[in-house]
Amino acid sequence: PKIFQYQIFSKARRLQKTIVLPEGNDKRVVRAAAELASRDLCKVIVMGNEAAVKALAQQSCADVSKVKIIDSANSPDTQRYADLLYETRKAKGMTEEKALDLVKND
């Protein structure tokens, strides 16, 4: 229903939470990140090689100009991002190793 969607989008715009997406090598993730950012629903960070993410975006006709791209291979914060991912998803079976692999995935 449109009213429900409007309420959720309005709340998201008001709160401006940050979403970190570790799968920057996935075209669907890049498109979703661009869509979220273009609708100004949240701040979006995509983990991955910047050139590769931008190439995927171009292939998908997605505008990632409002998306922050962090190259996890060169970021000093890679372990911190992996720890956050693990803490957030451990109840759903995430392991520390898998979190680190997802964050480092190019």
ChimeraX commands (.cxc) that place a marker at each C-alpha (Angstrom):
marker #1 position 0.00,0.00,0.00 radius 0.5
marker #1 position 1.18,3.48,-0.91 radius 0.5
marker #1 position 0.44,5.02,2.50 radius 0.5
marker #1 position 2.59,2.43,4.27 radius 0.5
marker #1 position 5.43,2.99,1.81 radius 0.5
marker #1 position 5.12,6.75,2.22 radius 0.5
marker #1 position 5.32,6.45,6.02 radius 0.5
marker #1 position 8.42,4.25,5.87 radius 0.5
marker #1 position 10.15,6.48,3.32 radius 0.5
marker #1 position 9.32,9.61,5.35 radius 0.5
marker #1 position 10.73,8.08,8.51 radius 0.5
marker #1 position 13.87,6.90,6.69 radius 0.5
marker #1 position 14.46,10.37,5.24 radius 0.5
marker #1 position 14.01,11.93,8.67 radius 0.5
marker #1 position 16.37,9.50,10.48 radius 0.5
marker #1 position 19.08,9.39,7.77 radius 0.5
marker #1 position 20.63,6.14,9.02 radius 0.5
marker #1 position 23.75,4.75,7.39 radius 0.5
marker #1 position 23.68,1.42,5.59 radius 0.5
marker #1 position 26.92,-0.38,4.75 radius 0.5
marker #1 position 26.69,-2.89,1.91 radius 0.5
marker #1 position 29.71,-5.19,1.76 radius 0.5
marker #1 position 28.91,-6.79,-1.60 radius 0.5
marker #1 position 30.20,-4.04,-3.88 radius 0.5
marker #1 position 30.96,-6.56,-6.62 radius 0.5
marker #1 position 27.26,-7.43,-7.05 radius 0.5
marker #1 position 25.38,-5.45,-9.70 radius 0.5
marker #1 position 22.10,-5.77,-7.75 radius 0.5
marker #1 position 23.70,-4.27,-4.64 radius 0.5
marker #1 position 25.15,-1.36,-6.61 radius 0.5
marker #1 position 21.76,-0.66,-8.21 radius 0.5
marker #1 position 20.04,-0.83,-4.81 radius 0.5
marker #1 position 22.61,1.51,-3.28 radius 0.5
marker #1 position 22.10,4.02,-6.07 radius 0.5
marker #1 position 18.32,3.82,-5.67 radius 0.5
marker #1 position 18.46,4.36,-1.90 radius 0.5
marker #1 position 20.81,7.30,-2.29 radius 0.5
marker #1 position 18.86,8.90,-5.12 radius 0.5
marker #1 position 15.66,8.75,-3.03 radius 0.5
marker #1 position 17.61,10.25,-0.11 radius 0.5
marker #1 position 16.37,7.46,2.16 radius 0.5
marker #1 position 19.68,6.94,3.96 radius 0.5
marker #1 position 23.41,7.35,3.70 radius 0.5
marker #1 position 24.85,4.45,1.73 radius 0.5
marker #1 position 28.35,3.02,1.89 radius 0.5
marker #1 position 29.38,0.30,-0.55 radius 0.5
marker #1 position 32.47,-1.76,0.19 radius 0.5
marker #1 position 34.53,-2.70,-2.83 radius 0.5
marker #1 position 37.00,-1.55,-5.42 radius 0.5
marker #1 position 35.90,1.94,-6.44 radius 0.5
marker #1 position 36.63,1.46,-10.15 radius 0.5
marker #1 position 34.76,-1.87,-10.20 radius 0.5
marker #1 position 31.75,-0.45,-8.35 radius 0.5
marker #1 position 31.58,2.51,-10.73 radius 0.5
marker #1 position 31.89,0.20,-13.74 radius 0.5
marker #1 position 29.00,-1.93,-12.46 radius 0.5
marker #1 position 26.99,1.23,-11.89 radius 0.5
marker #1 position 27.66,2.43,-15.41 radius 0.5
marker #1 position 26.64,-0.96,-16.85 radius 0.5
marker #1 position 23.40,-0.72,-14.85 radius 0.5
marker #1 position 22.79,2.96,-15.66 radius 0.5
marker #1 position 22.88,3.65,-11.93 radius 0.5
marker #1 position 24.06,6.95,-10.47 radius 0.5
marker #1 position 26.40,6.29,-7.54 radius 0.5
marker #1 position 27.49,9.91,-7.12 radius 0.5
marker #1 position 25.72,10.07,-3.73 radius 0.5
marker #1 position 27.10,6.69,-2.61 radius 0.5
marker #1 position 30.27,6.52,-0.55 radius 0.5
marker #1 position 32.56,3.78,-1.87 radius 0.5
marker #1 position 35.20,2.37,0.44 radius 0.5
marker #1 position 37.90,0.17,-1.01 radius 0.5
marker #1 position 38.17,-2.41,1.75 radius 0.5
marker #1 position 41.46,-3.71,0.39 radius 0.5
marker #1 position 43.09,-0.36,1.15 radius 0.5
marker #1 position 41.05,0.86,4.10 radius 0.5
marker #1 position 42.59,0.94,7.58 radius 0.5
marker #1 position 39.05,0.39,8.95 radius 0.5
marker #1 position 38.44,-2.98,7.29 radius 0.5
marker #1 position 38.63,-4.96,10.53 radius 0.5
marker #1 position 36.32,-2.50,12.28 radius 0.5
marker #1 position 33.73,-2.87,9.50 radius 0.5
marker #1 position 34.02,-6.67,9.71 radius 0.5
marker #1 position 33.56,-6.56,13.48 radius 0.5
marker #1 position 30.44,-4.41,13.11 radius 0.5
marker #1 position 29.02,-6.76,10.49 radius 0.5
marker #1 position 29.72,-9.76,12.66 radius 0.5
marker #1 position 28.11,-8.19,15.76 radius 0.5
marker #1 position 25.05,-7.20,13.77 radius 0.5
marker #1 position 24.54,-10.57,12.05 radius 0.5
marker #1 position 25.95,-13.18,14.46 radius 0.5
marker #1 position 22.46,-14.18,15.63 radius 0.5
marker #1 position 21.74,-15.14,12.02 radius 0.5
marker #1 position 24.80,-17.33,11.68 radius 0.5
marker #1 position 27.47,-14.84,10.64 radius 0.5
marker #1 position 30.97,-15.85,11.63 radius 0.5
marker #1 position 33.91,-13.52,12.15 radius 0.5
marker #1 position 35.71,-15.11,9.20 radius 0.5
marker #1 position 32.73,-14.75,6.87 radius 0.5
marker #1 position 32.24,-11.12,7.93 radius 0.5
marker #1 position 35.87,-10.35,7.14 radius 0.5
marker #1 position 35.59,-12.15,3.78 radius 0.5
marker #1 position 32.44,-10.17,2.89 radius 0.5
marker #1 position 34.04,-6.88,3.81 radius 0.5
marker #1 position 37.26,-7.65,1.92 radius 0.5
marker #1 position 35.44,-9.05,-1.12 radius 0.5
marker #1 position 36.38,-7.13,-4.25 radius 0.5
marker link #1:1,2 radius 0.2
marker link #1:2,3 radius 0.2
marker link #1:3,4 radius 0.2
marker link #1:4,5 radius 0.2
marker link #1:5,6 radius 0.2
marker link #1:6,7 radius 0.2
marker link #1:7,8 radius 0.2
marker link #1:8,9 radius 0.2
marker link #1:9,10 radius 0.2
marker link #1:10,11 radius 0.2
marker link #1:11,12 radius 0.2
marker link #1:12,13 radius 0.2
marker link #1:13,14 radius 0.2
marker link #1:14,15 radius 0.2
marker link #1:15,16 radius 0.2
marker link #1:16,17 radius 0.2
marker link #1:17,18 radius 0.2
marker link #1:18,19 radius 0.2
marker link #1:19,20 radius 0.2
marker link #1:20,21 radius 0.2
marker link #1:21,22 radius 0.2
marker link #1:22,23 radius 0.2
marker link #1:23,24 radius 0.2
marker link #1:24,25 radius 0.2
marker link #1:25,26 radius 0.2
marker link #1:26,27 radius 0.2
marker link #1:27,28 radius 0.2
marker link #1:28,29 radius 0.2
marker link #1:29,30 radius 0.2
marker link #1:30,31 radius 0.2
marker link #1:31,32 radius 0.2
marker link #1:32,33 radius 0.2
marker link #1:33,34 radius 0.2
marker link #1:34,35 radius 0.2
marker link #1:35,36 radius 0.2
marker link #1:36,37 radius 0.2
marker link #1:37,38 radius 0.2
marker link #1:38,39 radius 0.2
marker link #1:39,40 radius 0.2
marker link #1:40,41 radius 0.2
marker link #1:41,42 radius 0.2
marker link #1:42,43 radius 0.2
marker link #1:43,44 radius 0.2
marker link #1:44,45 radius 0.2
marker link #1:45,46 radius 0.2
marker link #1:46,47 radius 0.2
marker link #1:47,48 radius 0.2
marker link #1:48,49 radius 0.2
marker link #1:49,50 radius 0.2
marker link #1:50,51 radius 0.2
marker link #1:51,52 radius 0.2
marker link #1:52,53 radius 0.2
marker link #1:53,54 radius 0.2
marker link #1:54,55 radius 0.2
marker link #1:55,56 radius 0.2
marker link #1:56,57 radius 0.2
marker link #1:57,58 radius 0.2
marker link #1:58,59 radius 0.2
marker link #1:59,60 radius 0.2
marker link #1:60,61 radius 0.2
marker link #1:61,62 radius 0.2
marker link #1:62,63 radius 0.2
marker link #1:63,64 radius 0.2
marker link #1:64,65 radius 0.2
marker link #1:65,66 radius 0.2
marker link #1:66,67 radius 0.2
marker link #1:67,68 radius 0.2
marker link #1:68,69 radius 0.2
marker link #1:69,70 radius 0.2
marker link #1:70,71 radius 0.2
marker link #1:71,72 radius 0.2
marker link #1:72,73 radius 0.2
marker link #1:73,74 radius 0.2
marker link #1:74,75 radius 0.2
marker link #1:75,76 radius 0.2
marker link #1:76,77 radius 0.2
marker link #1:77,78 radius 0.2
marker link #1:78,79 radius 0.2
marker link #1:79,80 radius 0.2
marker link #1:80,81 radius 0.2
marker link #1:81,82 radius 0.2
marker link #1:82,83 radius 0.2
marker link #1:83,84 radius 0.2
marker link #1:84,85 radius 0.2
marker link #1:85,86 radius 0.2
marker link #1:86,87 radius 0.2
marker link #1:87,88 radius 0.2
marker link #1:88,89 radius 0.2
marker link #1:89,90 radius 0.2
marker link #1:90,91 radius 0.2
marker link #1:91,92 radius 0.2
marker link #1:92,93 radius 0.2
marker link #1:93,94 radius 0.2
marker link #1:94,95 radius 0.2
marker link #1:95,96 radius 0.2
marker link #1:96,97 radius 0.2
marker link #1:97,98 radius 0.2
marker link #1:98,99 radius 0.2
marker link #1:99,100 radius 0.2
marker link #1:100,101 radius 0.2
marker link #1:101,102 radius 0.2
marker link #1:102,103 radius 0.2
marker link #1:103,104 radius 0.2
marker link #1:104,105 radius 0.2
marker link #1:105,106 radius 0.2
view
